[in-house]
Amino acid sequence: MTNTNSNLTRRHFLKTSLAIAGAAALPQSFAGVQGTPTASSAKFIRYNVMSEGGQRALASYAKGIKAMLNLPPEHPQNWFRNAFIHFMDCPHGNWWFYVWHRGYLGYFEQTIRKLSGDNTFAMPYWDWTSLPQIPDSMFIGSLNPMGADFEPYTRNLAVFTAFIKPALTKYWNNLSTAQRGQLNKRGYTDLDLLWNDVTGYSPSLEHGIADNMAFAITCAARYLTRDNPKLDAKTSYNVSPEMVHAGLQPKFFYHDDIKQSFTSSKTDSHNSPPTKTTNFSVLEGFPHNKVHNFIGGVGPVDPGPYGNMTNNLSPVDPIFFLHHSNMDRLWDIWTRKQKHFNLPYLPPLGKELDDLSNEPFLFYVTANGEQVGNNSLAGEYLSTGRFDYTYDSGFGEDIMKGPIAEPTAKQAMPLVNGSVEGNSALLAIPSAAIKNHLAATGGVSLLMAEVTLPWPSATSNTREFDVIVGAPSEVTQVDADSPYYAGTIAFFGKMAHMKDMSPNATFSFPLPKSAKAFHLLGDAENTPVNIRVVPTQGGKSTPTVKGVSVRASD
Ligand SMILES: [Cu+2]
């Protein structure tokens, strides 16, 4: 896209966001779209949680959480009521993922600012690439969902139900027609159907499914503990510099080829299940999903029930907001990178941008404890200017230095489709592209792959799969330090299918820069490369792979 078009998009966006936000929001919106917000132009700074500013913010965060825990369940700002906003409305696996969570975090941040009395408060972020373990402070006081502050509400399901369900019922009965329409799309046509995903009960099977239980008892709210706070080796790989760089590389906000798309599938609405395969962009599919899953205990505590982070009540765990602050920070870096290289940072002007912007987000609660109402549209939250914040510098800023714009890194390569059999695919990748990939510096992967596999069934107990590249056939399990390991595909949230939902999901990821993974590389024009998908925990749930392809990123 040319400079002119990019300016056009910016102008259009300014117009859209002003029209939506109204004149009162003009200074913020203006600051947000005119350029990169900096520490001097934005009012609030979201600090790295480990920094001095981050630790100060955590103290206020803890105060705010305590205040929200103490509110009655009828109050929309009650801690658990706030988590149900996510439960009822969060989009995953579609292109509203980033913008919806930006709005959710933004209002939440204002609420904590108000309830903590700290008028400089901004949500700190957890940069898991630099620190692959839960920050120690998150195990203290009301920052710890396994602590005494949570006991009165979550010590068992009966207590939780008695506390929250009557208030939720009242809230449910007062929902607007528009809100109901959105819940219907999620399959929540009545409150009992929604509540089934809290308890894990399956009406069709007539019994509970442990891994679909979004509620977690206090003592099992997290798998990770203060004595054992570290992400395991595979989760660490999923948040590694290679993975995050690959996630920041796409040049399009949205592209039908997921390997070139910063965001996941385009769907009819943020609550609609994709009718085609769900496409997960790198950052949502790998770091985002895997961190959620591992904190909840996917793997070590299979088949569940898991801690809060694994399912849609994840905002019950205070770490949720630090995790998503980091996801939002990466979106901000990607946006600034696009501007830096004069690339579009939103969908093209016209229908596509309108489709994205005009989606109603109706469930947020403002800092005054009021429902956000029917005029809240996605377009209002596309800029960090809406909540007037910026981030201090964390991992990923180096993407600004390239090599994205360097001509030497560019290589033309046709899309290579693999021939698939069972859980295995064979691809003939141009040898020159492999050589460039192996020689590329700066932690950049020039070979992007995608794998399509069936969404795990509600009862399969297997929601994570390792990708193995170029391994001899007798290798069926790998450790994270294996030269063949290319990351772990993690399914997050509810596994049970929604009506009309596509049974497949596609995940995009970088191929490893390991010579062993391409050991057949020689003088021939093409090199045969085998890509396989195996259940991370072993066992019989080997997936039937639906498709594998590779493209050289540029
Ligand atoms: Cu999330």
Boltz pocket constraint, residues with backbone or C-beta under 6 A from the ligand:
constraints:
  - pocket:
      binder: B
      contacts: [[A, 288], [A, 292], [A, 324]]
      max_distance: 6.0
